[in-house]
Amino acid sequence: MTFIYRGRTTAFAKIAAFVLVLVAVTLTGCSTARIHEVNFWSNLDKKVLTVDNNEYTLRDMVMYVAYEENLVEDQANIYDSSNPLSYWNVHTNGEFVRVRARTEAMNMAISDIIFSDIGHEYGVKLSVAEDAHAGMVFSDFWDDLSEAQQELMADVYDDMKATALSMAYAQKSREIYAESIGVTVDDISVDSTIYDEIKTRYNIVVEESIWKGIGFGKVTIIR
């Protein structure tokens, strides 16, 4: 995994350090509020997120889903290379890995949107070299995908690349903002109190009926 993302929570990045308890898949049906599964690829243009007056669809989320799924799948192959899907059904710290991954992907997207907005306020711009580097990082990420994954996502390649460049912009904005208030980038990660305060400045609505219906672990992963 060559794509480095600094906006995610610190807790999930350390998940492998915890003792994991495998819970039967049948337990997923215990929730009182049943969520209907949503076919990600058939609903790319469905609105899934609104931040202030800006709407975002599943198409805007493809890069985040692919990034998070492939990151967790790397962990899954360490956990059980013969049956990596089992890792996605592990229950730890009160939630399933697949649910946590879905939360992480959305958290990353929201964080990038917020810090991109802050970046615009600060007049942040990517240099030609930074823009080129972001493109190379995305190319490395794409090249790391299997041929089957590349075929699956070929039609959204341009969308993913655009999002990757936006991620680079958000990261630069994140770094500049952190420096401006005298903290580190980790101090404004999505599980920080500083970020919680920043989020209160925005009206954020997640279309839960759509987002919670996405079956993480099998959107961009082909086994």
C-alpha positions as semicolon CSV with decimal commas, in nm:
position;residue;x (nm);y (nm);z (nm)
1;M;0,000;0,000;0,000
2;T;0,178;0,310;-0,122
3;F;-0,089;0,570;-0,053
4;I;-0,023;0,751;0,275
5;Y;-0,312;0,927;0,442
6;R;-0,269;1,136;0,756
7;G;-0,628;1,234;0,830
8;R;-0,757;0,899;0,956
9;T;-0,805;0,814;1,320
10;T;-0,509;0,686;1,514
11;A;-0,705;0,413;1,690
12;F;-0,797;0,206;1,386
13;A;-0,444;0,224;1,250
14;K;-0,339;0,025;1,558
15;I;-0,613;-0,235;1,534
16;A;-0,369;-0,521;1,481
17;A;-0,225;-0,456;1,826
18;F;-0,549;-0,555;1,997
19;V;-0,672;-0,904;2,076
20;L;-0,938;-0,975;1,815
21;V;-1,244;-1,187;1,880
22;L;-1,409;-1,351;1,581
23;V;-1,785;-1,327;1,591
24;A;-2,016;-1,535;1,371
25;V;-2,156;-1,357;1,070
26;T;-2,508;-1,442;1,183
27;L;-2,472;-1,189;1,464
28;T;-2,492;-0,910;1,210
29;G;-2,865;-0,965;1,196
30;C;-2,909;-0,870;1,563
31;S;-2,947;-0,498;1,500
32;T;-3,298;-0,369;1,558
33;A;-3,273;-0,133;1,261
34;R;-3,224;-0,342;0,951
35;I;-3,026;-0,173;0,675
36;H;-3,088;-0,291;0,320
37;E;-2,776;-0,368;0,120
38;V;-2,694;-0,111;-0,146
39;N;-2,518;-0,206;-0,468
40;F;-2,235;0,046;-0,478
41;W;-2,164;0,025;-0,849
42;S;-2,528;0,061;-0,952
43;N;-2,573;0,373;-0,741
44;L;-2,263;0,578;-0,813
45;D;-2,460;0,897;-0,863
46;K;-2,667;0,862;-0,545
47;K;-2,611;1,143;-0,297
48;V;-2,445;1,012;0,017
49;L;-2,307;1,323;0,186
50;T;-2,386;1,691;0,217
51;V;-2,145;1,940;0,373
52;D;-2,308;2,281;0,398
53;N;-2,453;2,331;0,048
54;N;-2,221;2,089;-0,131
55;E;-2,348;1,743;-0,222
56;Y;-2,131;1,434;-0,274
57;T;-2,221;1,104;-0,434
58;L;-2,087;0,751;-0,411
59;R;-1,877;0,835;-0,717
60;D;-1,697;1,093;-0,503
61;M;-1,635;0,820;-0,244
62;V;-1,477;0,556;-0,470
63;M;-1,120;0,655;-0,388
64;Y;-1,187;0,650;-0,015
65;V;-1,359;0,313;-0,036
66;A;-1,079;0,165;-0,245
67;Y;-0,811;0,308;-0,017
68;E;-0,973;0,185;0,304
69;E;-1,074;-0,155;0,169
70;N;-0,729;-0,230;0,035
71;L;-0,566;-0,114;0,358
72;V;-0,787;-0,343;0,567
73;E;-0,752;-0,628;0,318
74;D;-0,375;-0,614;0,373
75;Q;-0,444;-0,667;0,744
76;A;-0,696;-0,939;0,659
77;N;-0,438;-1,136;0,463
78;I;-0,206;-1,127;0,763
79;Y;-0,490;-1,237;0,989
80;D;-0,598;-1,531;0,770
81;S;-0,448;-1,553;0,422
82;S;-0,664;-1,855;0,336
83;N;-0,987;-1,672;0,424
84;P;-0,926;-1,295;0,450
85;L;-1,299;-1,222;0,439
86;S;-1,325;-1,363;0,792
87;Y;-1,125;-1,068;0,923
88;W;-1,392;-0,825;0,807
89;N;-1,635;-1,002;1,042
90;V;-1,409;-0,969;1,344
91;H;-1,567;-0,781;1,632
92;T;-1,335;-0,563;1,839
93;N;-1,379;-0,259;2,061
94;G;-1,755;-0,278;2,020
95;E;-1,786;-0,295;1,641
96;F;-1,713;-0,508;1,337
97;V;-1,402;-0,436;1,133
98;R;-1,615;-0,380;0,821
99;V;-1,828;-0,121;1,005
100;R;-1,520;0,055;1,135
101;A;-1,372;0,062;0,784
102;R;-1,690;0,220;0,650
103;T;-1,675;0,483;0,923
104;E;-1,308;0,552;0,850
105;A;-1,374;0,605;0,479
106;M;-1,650;0,858;0,550
107;N;-1,441;1,029;0,817
108;M;-1,156;1,071;0,568
109;A;-1,387;1,219;0,306
110;I;-1,544;1,466;0,547
111;S;-1,205;1,566;0,686
112;D;-1,070;1,629;0,337
113;I;-1,373;1,839;0,244
114;I;-1,338;2,048;0,558
115;F;-0,964;2,104;0,527
116;S;-0,994;2,178;0,157
117;D;-1,242;2,448;0,250
118;I;-1,000;2,582;0,511
119;G;-0,724;2,565;0,252
120;H;-0,925;2,782;0,015
121;E;-0,970;3,036;0,296
122;Y;-0,594;3,034;0,352
123;G;-0,520;3,060;-0,020
124;V;-0,341;2,725;-0,027
125;K;-0,229;2,598;-0,367
126;L;-0,041;2,290;-0,476
127;S;0,282;2,364;-0,657
128;V;0,346;2,203;-0,994
129;A;0,585;1,961;-0,822
130;E;0,331;1,876;-0,550
131;D;0,060;1,820;-0,808
132;A;0,291;1,591;-1,005
133;H;0,389;1,403;-0,690
134;A;0,023;1,349;-0,599
135;G;-0,035;1,210;-0,947
136;M;0,258;0,970;-0,907
137;V;0,133;0,856;-0,567
138;F;-0,205;0,781;-0,719
139;S;-0,039;0,595;-1,009
140;D;0,149;0,382;-0,755
141;F;-0,178;0,310;-0,574
142;W;-0,346;0,215;-0,901
143;D;-0,056;-0,006;-1,007
144;D;-0,076;-0,191;-0,675
145;L;-0,432;-0,298;-0,754
146;S;-0,491;-0,630;-0,922
147;E;-0,586;-0,645;-1,289
148;A;-0,936;-0,749;-1,188
149;Q;-0,968;-0,446;-0,961
150;Q;-0,840;-0,214;-1,231
151;E;-1,094;-0,357;-1,473
152;L;-1,370;-0,311;-1,216
153;M;-1,278;0,052;-1,154
154;A;-1,167;0,151;-1,504
155;D;-1,475;0,365;-1,562
156;V;-1,412;0,566;-1,244
157;Y;-1,035;0,602;-1,290
158;D;-1,060;0,974;-1,363
159;D;-1,290;1,025;-1,064
160;M;-1,046;0,844;-0,838
161;K;-0,750;1,042;-0,967
162;A;-0,934;1,370;-0,915
163;T;-1,016;1,267;-0,559
164;A;-0,654;1,166;-0,497
165;L;-0,541;1,513;-0,604
166;S;-0,802;1,664;-0,374
167;M;-0,669;1,447;-0,093
168;A;-0,321;1,588;-0,154
169;Y;-0,460;1,940;-0,146
170;A;-0,646;1,869;0,178
171;Q;-0,332;1,724;0,331
172;K;-0,128;2,034;0,249
173;S;-0,407;2,249;0,390
174;R;-0,413;2,030;0,701
175;E;-0,039;2,079;0,751
176;I;-0,056;2,456;0,701
177;Y;-0,353;2,491;0,935
178;A;-0,185;2,279;1,204
179;E;0,128;2,494;1,181
180;S;-0,079;2,812;1,200
181;I;-0,229;2,711;1,536
182;G;0,091;2,563;1,671
183;V;0,004;2,193;1,672
184;T;0,100;1,884;1,475
185;V;-0,107;1,722;1,202
186;D;-0,179;1,431;1,436
187;D;-0,329;1,681;1,682
188;I;-0,604;1,760;1,430
189;S;-0,679;1,401;1,321
190;V;-1,045;1,306;1,302
191;D;-1,053;1,171;1,657
192;S;-0,908;1,488;1,811
193;T;-1,091;1,749;2,018
194;I;-0,957;2,024;1,790
195;Y;-1,112;1,859;1,486
196;D;-1,438;1,805;1,674
197;E;-1,455;2,181;1,730
198;I;-1,375;2,253;1,365
199;K;-1,654;2,018;1,254
200;T;-1,913;2,215;1,450
201;R;-1,867;2,499;1,201
202;Y;-2,012;2,283;0,924
203;N;-2,354;2,132;0,860
204;I;-2,279;1,768;0,779
205;V;-2,545;1,519;0,672
206;V;-2,465;1,157;0,583
207;E;-2,733;0,964;0,396
208;E;-2,724;0,669;0,635
209;S;-2,975;0,461;0,439
210;I;-2,729;0,460;0,150
211;W;-2,394;0,462;0,327
212;K;-2,474;0,196;0,588
213;G;-2,599;-0,029;0,310
214;I;-2,254;-0,046;0,148
215;G;-2,098;-0,385;0,219
216;F;-1,740;-0,296;0,299
217;G;-1,490;-0,569;0,223
218;K;-1,649;-0,656;-0,109
219;V;-1,687;-0,330;-0,303
220;T;-1,343;-0,297;-0,461
221;I;-1,190;-0,620;-0,327
222;I;-1,202;-0,914;-0,565
223;R;-1,104;-1,254;-0,422
